[in-house]
Amino acid sequence: MEYVRQEVIPSGWQDLGVIETADVAWATTEFAKAVAENIVSTIALQADIPHGAANVEMRFYGTASDTNSDVLNIYGRREGDGYYRLLATLTVVSGTAQKGAATELWKDEITETKDYTLQESGAVISPADNTIGAFYFKPSGYEKLMIIATTLNSTNIGVEIASYSG
């Protein structure tokens, strides 16, 4: 009998920054890597997915009031591909749990309105109880993410990402 040892390697939370300006859902030229990766960081956040990551988890916060809702599009690109594709659309709602300042609140309610991840792997952790919600998915070979807000009712929205491989 042969045994295979599998090691789970977690990454800590990485703060990608905040989006300050809403953008329209991408179409035509924005899907191109050369265009997407040159969009300013106040409009689109970029994230590298570690090679071999089996799962990615994202959590959201923003300068907001309780019940402010925002809509995010998450796009992914595979290694060697020149184009991004839409992976998911999420509506995220602020709770009252503070991340930092009194007005920097965690998003505790998450609704996935589109899931184009492979095998519809996206999972929403939406306690809606003033704690911290999350979006969890299998990257299935995607190496890069771009995140935009198509609706921004908060002053800004931030994204943190973590992953594990194994």
C-alpha positions as CSV (number, residue, x, y, z in Angstrom):
1,M,0.0,0.0,0.0
2,E,1.3,3.4,-0.9
3,Y,0.6,6.5,1.2
4,V,0.5,10.1,0.1
5,R,1.3,12.8,2.6
6,Q,-0.7,15.9,2.1
7,E,0.2,19.1,3.9
8,V,-2.2,22.0,4.4
9,I,-0.5,25.3,4.1
10,P,-2.7,28.2,5.2
11,S,-2.0,31.9,4.3
12,G,-2.9,34.7,6.6
13,W,-5.3,37.4,5.7
14,Q,-4.0,39.9,3.1
15,D,-5.7,43.2,2.9
16,L,-6.1,44.2,-0.7
17,G,-7.1,47.8,0.0
18,V,-10.3,49.7,-0.6
19,I,-12.4,50.6,-3.7
20,E,-13.5,54.2,-3.6
21,T,-15.3,54.5,-7.0
22,A,-17.9,52.2,-8.6
23,D,-17.3,50.9,-12.1
24,V,-19.7,49.4,-14.6
25,A,-19.7,45.6,-15.1
26,W,-16.9,44.9,-17.6
27,A,-17.5,44.3,-21.2
28,T,-15.4,44.2,-24.4
29,T,-11.9,45.7,-23.8
30,E,-11.9,45.6,-20.0
31,F,-11.6,41.8,-20.0
32,A,-8.1,42.1,-21.6
33,K,-5.3,41.6,-19.2
34,A,-3.4,44.7,-20.5
35,V,-6.5,46.9,-19.8
36,A,-7.8,45.3,-16.6
37,E,-4.4,45.3,-14.8
38,N,-4.0,49.0,-15.5
39,I,-7.2,50.1,-13.9
40,V,-6.4,52.3,-10.9
41,S,-6.5,50.7,-7.5
42,T,-9.3,53.0,-6.2
43,I,-11.6,51.3,-8.8
44,A,-10.3,47.7,-9.0
45,L,-8.4,45.6,-6.5
46,Q,-6.0,42.9,-7.7
47,A,-5.1,39.7,-5.9
48,D,-2.7,36.9,-6.7
49,I,-3.9,33.4,-5.8
50,P,-0.9,31.4,-4.5
51,H,0.1,28.5,-6.8
52,G,-1.6,25.3,-5.7
53,A,-4.2,27.0,-3.5
54,A,-7.1,24.6,-3.1
55,N,-9.5,27.2,-1.6
56,V,-9.8,31.0,-1.4
57,E,-11.8,32.9,1.2
58,M,-12.7,36.6,1.0
59,R,-14.2,38.9,3.6
60,F,-15.3,42.5,3.1
61,Y,-15.5,45.7,5.1
62,G,-16.0,49.4,4.4
63,T,-16.6,52.9,5.7
64,A,-20.3,52.6,5.9
65,S,-23.4,52.6,8.0
66,D,-25.3,49.5,9.2
67,T,-27.2,48.0,6.3
68,N,-25.3,49.8,3.5
69,S,-25.2,47.4,0.6
70,D,-22.6,47.2,-2.2
71,V,-22.4,44.9,-5.3
72,L,-19.1,43.4,-6.3
73,N,-17.9,41.6,-9.4
74,I,-15.1,39.1,-9.0
75,Y,-13.1,38.3,-12.2
76,G,-10.4,35.6,-12.6
77,R,-7.6,34.9,-15.0
78,R,-5.6,31.8,-15.6
79,E,-1.9,31.6,-16.1
80,G,-1.0,32.4,-19.7
81,D,-4.4,33.7,-20.5
82,G,-4.7,37.2,-21.7
83,Y,-8.3,37.7,-20.5
84,Y,-10.4,37.8,-17.3
85,R,-13.8,36.2,-17.0
86,L,-16.6,36.9,-14.5
87,L,-16.5,34.3,-11.6
88,A,-19.1,35.7,-9.3
89,T,-21.3,38.7,-8.4
90,L,-21.9,39.3,-4.7
91,T,-24.2,41.7,-2.8
92,V,-22.6,42.5,0.6
93,V,-24.3,44.4,3.4
94,S,-22.7,46.1,6.4
95,G,-23.4,44.9,9.9
96,T,-22.3,46.7,13.1
97,A,-19.1,44.8,13.9
98,Q,-16.2,47.3,13.7
99,K,-13.0,46.4,11.9
100,G,-11.2,49.6,12.9
101,A,-12.8,53.0,13.4
102,A,-16.4,53.3,14.5
103,T,-17.5,53.7,10.8
104,E,-15.3,50.9,9.4
105,L,-17.7,48.0,9.5
106,W,-17.5,44.3,8.5
107,K,-20.0,43.1,5.9
108,D,-22.0,40.4,7.6
109,E,-24.6,39.6,5.0
110,I,-23.6,38.2,1.6
111,T,-25.7,37.1,-1.3
112,E,-24.3,35.5,-4.4
113,T,-26.4,36.6,-7.4
114,K,-24.1,35.0,-10.1
115,D,-21.8,32.0,-9.7
116,Y,-19.6,31.2,-12.7
117,T,-17.0,29.3,-10.7
118,L,-16.3,25.8,-11.9
119,Q,-18.9,23.4,-10.7
120,E,-20.6,26.3,-9.0
121,S,-18.0,26.0,-6.2
122,G,-18.8,29.4,-4.6
123,A,-20.1,29.3,-1.0
124,V,-21.4,32.1,1.0
125,I,-20.9,32.4,4.7
126,S,-23.6,34.9,5.6
127,P,-24.4,35.0,9.3
128,A,-26.3,38.3,9.1
129,D,-25.8,38.7,12.8
130,N,-23.3,41.6,13.0
131,T,-20.3,39.4,12.8
132,I,-18.1,38.7,9.7
133,G,-19.4,37.2,6.5
134,A,-17.2,35.6,3.8
135,F,-17.2,34.2,0.2
136,Y,-15.3,30.9,-0.3
137,F,-14.5,29.2,-3.6
138,K,-12.1,26.8,-5.3
139,P,-9.8,28.7,-7.6
140,S,-9.6,25.8,-10.1
141,G,-6.5,27.0,-11.8
142,Y,-7.1,30.8,-11.7
143,E,-4.0,32.7,-10.6
144,K,-5.2,36.3,-10.6
145,L,-8.4,38.0,-9.3
146,M,-9.8,41.5,-10.1
147,I,-12.6,42.9,-7.9
148,I,-14.7,45.9,-8.8
149,A,-17.8,47.5,-7.2
150,T,-20.6,47.9,-9.6
151,T,-22.8,49.5,-6.9
152,L,-21.1,51.4,-4.1
153,N,-23.5,52.7,-1.4
154,S,-20.7,52.7,1.3
155,T,-18.1,55.4,1.2
156,N,-15.6,52.6,0.2
157,I,-15.3,48.9,0.3
158,G,-12.3,46.8,1.3
159,V,-11.4,43.2,0.6
160,E,-9.3,40.8,2.5
161,I,-8.2,37.4,1.0
162,A,-6.8,34.2,2.5
163,S,-6.2,30.8,1.0
164,Y,-4.9,27.3,1.8
165,S,-3.2,24.7,-0.3
166,G,-2.9,21.1,0.2
